[in-house]
């Protein structure tokens, strides 16, 4: 039995920040037969003009909504790539899932 992951019946989510890396990964995934979605957390304009995949825009603090979208889209694999500006935590308005995760991180 091979341990190689194939794209058949697998769905990829690219959680995208800024820069060229998300677009490069998207192009590579498409050329290797993957299908999926892009979760754009940095309003990467390069993806919007090039993508044949669905692109969803979310603010980084909407973790619960991101998880729900990944579930609805039946995502099996996730890639996080690209740059993001470090947010100021006191300015962020987390959803419940985000608050839950951040409270766990704060006490570590």
N, C-alpha and C positions, 0 to 999 in steps of 0.2 A: 504494500500500500504506500502510495506516494504522499509526502507531506506538502507537496506544492499546492499553493492556493490558486484556484482558477477563478475566472470572472463569471462563469456560468452560475446563474441563480444567486450571485452575490451582488450586493449593492453598496456602492461607495459614497460616503459623504465627505466632501472636502470642506473643512471649516477654514475659511479663508481670511487672512489678514491682507496687508498691503504688499505691493511689489510684484515681481514677475514669477516668483516660485509657484503660487497657486495656479496660474495659467499654464506653466510648464507641466505641473502635475496633472492638471485636467487634460491637457493634450496627450500626455503619455497614457493616462487611464483610458481615454477614448480609443487611442490607437491599439491598446491591448484588449479591447472588447468589453471594458467595464461600462456599466451604466450607473446613474445615481443622481445626486443633487449637490449643489453648492450652498453652504450656509455662509453668507458673507457678513462678517462682523465689522468690516472696516470700509464698506462702500468702495470696493475695488472696481474702478471703472473699466479696467482692462478685461475683466471677466465678462462684464455685461455685453461687450461688443463681440466676444469670441465664442461664447458658450452655447452649445446645443442642449445642455442640461438645464433643468429648472434651477433658478437662483432665488434663494430666500434671504431677505435682509433682516437681521436681528441685531439688537444691541447686546453687547457682551453680558450685561447683567440679567438678561432674560433667559437664564439657564433652563428653567422649567419649560418654556415654550420651545426652546431648541431641542430638548429631549423628546418632547411630544412630537415634534415634526420628524425627528429621526425615527421614532417608532411608527408613525403613520406611513412614512416612506419605506418602511421595512429595510432599514439600513443594516448591513452586516459588518461593514468596515468603515473606519473613520481615519482621516488624515488631517492633522492640524498643521497649517503652514502659513508663512507670510508674517510680516511684522504688524504689530499693533502698538499704539501709543499707550504708555502706562496710565491707566485711569486713576483718578483721585477717588479713593474708596468712599470718602465722605460725600462725594457728589453723586455716587451711583445709587440707583433705586432698584434693588434686587427684588425679584419675584420670590415666592415662598421657597422654591427649590434652591435658588441662589442663596437666600438667607441661611437655609439649613446647611449648605455646603460651606459657606463662609464662616458660620459659627463653629464648625468642626475644625476648620483650618486655623482659626484664631486661637484655639486652645492647644494647639500642637506645639 
